[in-house]
Amino acid sequence: MTEQPDPREADDFDDIVEAETTRDPDLAVIEAGSRTLRTHGGAPQGEAVPGRPADPEVDAALRAVETELAGRWGETKLEPSVRRIAALMDVLGEPQRAYPTIHITGTNGKTSTARMIEALLGAFELRTGRYTSPHVQSITERISLDGLPISAERFVETYDDIKPYVEMVDAREEFRLSFFEVLTGMAYAAFADAPVDVAVIEVGMGGSWDATNVIDAGVAVVTPIDLDHTDRLGNTPAEIAVEKSGIIKQGATVILAQQPVDAAQVMLKKAVETDATVAREGMEFGIVRREVAVGGQLLTLRGLGGEYEDVFLPLYGAHQAHNALVALAAVEAFFGVGSQQPGPLDIDTVRKAFAAVVSPGRLEVVRRSPTVVLDAAHNPAGARATADGLTEAFGFSRLIGVIAASADKDVKGVLEAFEPVLAEVVVTANTSMRSMDVDELAALAVEVFGDDRVVVEPRLDDAIEAAITLAEEEDEYAGAGVLVTGSVFTVGDARLLLKRG
């Protein structure tokens, strides 16, 4: 059938919009490979963020799938219902019912929390599936098995397997399945086919009508709620919480991170309505001690079953410690700790799991001399957490920011959050077609930083090079650094650029 325009223009998914598959060809400096940045020691590494497939045939097949997905409603449009995804699950034989799930919503911290939950479950020898968004570099990152993104070959096979069923639903619905809905269907099918022992599922946006919300998760996790997507979810934390509370199912256990009072009240009301059990950060579980350590932080956490001492977390920032605490409580709840099972989980297993956690693009160091840090903060709350983490963990004598952001975000709010920690800012663009015009971004930056602290570089590679040059004006041992931030897409582009060195 002919695809009709979405009657409701949607704001971005919580993080997803930063990673739509279509890029502006005029900004495609990454793929053009016009020049190589000086990296001076270290490029992003690790299988958590795969590059393009080395095999040309596999790469071509993956690109064909990406092109077909890009022809659907993008992640900037949605129709608020689960009708189409429910229809897809029906014709696929309800694959999402084949395994228990942990469902995660909130404003910030969802992906990091999902990664930590996955690491803990895997350490206890459970086979895991994880569905998160957006991707930093490769679309295959969104669907993980046993802690690693599925291969490009398996991604293509999964798409080919469900494609006839997708087309069947397309033919009988008013609107075709969206990009995100198809990916969600692929994830649920891949997890059933594996099969996994448990799936960790991150919502796209909100909760009630999010495409992921065709599961009956026994554990619902709510990370901190803040103002974002106000035109779709509401203008207050309480209004936003109403939509996000939709993932709380009958009889579930709710793991509630620290929340604004009005948002917490909404969640508690929903829990009463669904006969759910609630565990609240600061009440039933909490952080006992937190110390900055080399390469991360050392934690003592009070979980649902007791204390966990000397837990090393190789991530920076107080917000990541809180994410770790929430992840621990979620896994305890999954195993029945505090109810059916007395006492804490095995401490050595917990320590091993947290010590191995990675969260690409979240205060991630990608080079030294000077230090370059990547962070995907794209709303004011996320930017404030990043700024605090930078101040605590790095102690830069002078920090230069490189910022490219999406036009429909609260960009001024992000700039204001970073202003106290950035000596200067280089404004630029990323390869997303949603990237804010550089001149518009520069005008906002001048309002916040003043004209003498703003540098304009239309291309991201030039912007990073300019920031490194400014940082190198300091003595080699003076402790200057560079922060690249503003969106997930900016971080993905920067990783690709820096990896070329």
C-alpha angles and dihedrals in degrees: 000000000000113000113240125208116265108260090217122051105219130212116233124292110256092276104340102090091071089070108049112151098237117083131191106256091211089062098039095119090138096061094036090058091205095165142358123241121227105250101181097202127351140022128203110285139178137083091257087086109037123194128219115309113271092219108083093213093052091046091051091050091050091048090051090054091046089052092051091048091048089057090066129077104302126229091267092068131057143158108222104238139085093222097110097042089047089053090051092050089051095055091043091055098254098287091177089069092061096083140023117262142207111210122204129198135159138105104272135012099034099124095044090048091049091052091051093048089050092050092051094048091047092050087057088057098255120141107240139200120196127192115190139153151255111024121228098212113339128044088221089071089077094070115050133178121195092352099308132091113259114258121265088247092055092045090055092044091051091050092048090049095055098033096093090052092047090053090048091057092042090057095056103037128081091236129029120249111275129239091259094045092054092048090049090052090049092052094050091047093047092051092050091047094050088042110230128198092218137000126217109209127192118199120235099218132347113334120248098066098022112128091240091061097092090092129090099222116196089207122043117191123199115192118197114308119220138157112295132129089017093166089062107027105030143275099264134048088249093055091047090048091057091064095041092050087068091089091066107102132193112293095358127143113244119208105201121195119206107297141181107272095249092049091049090052091055091051093048091050091052090049091054091049092052098038088241125159115237128208112188128203108242092026114047094015136012151152111281098181137359127185131177110244136181106284095005138337141303117231142190108199130192107213132180091276103038143291127328111200131198097013110169115211114190093209130092131237138045089260090064091052089055090047089053091050092051091047091052092050090048092054091045089053091048090055092044096249110166093025119038094007120052121210133024129301118267104292096211091054091048092050092048092050097049093044089060098048119124128184110186116214095017109110086322118171110219102170144005136223090067103018115236117199125191122206130171097213108149105161131051096257092052091046092052091052090049093048091051091048092050092050093049102042105033111027094203114194088212127008125196118201127213109196132183117162143176114266096233097053127094089265095165089054090052091050091049091052092053098041097089093055102038120080091192136357130216109205119206145140135263127216095265116111086225093061114129115253108264094231091052091048090048091053091053091046092052089053090054104032104023126245096278093059098050127087121184122213115163094202122064095220090054091046094054091046090050092049092049090050091051091049091049090057085079119079111277091251098038093097105242119163146178128234118199111195149129103106144007088253091056090052092048092050092047092051091054093047095048093045090061092067 
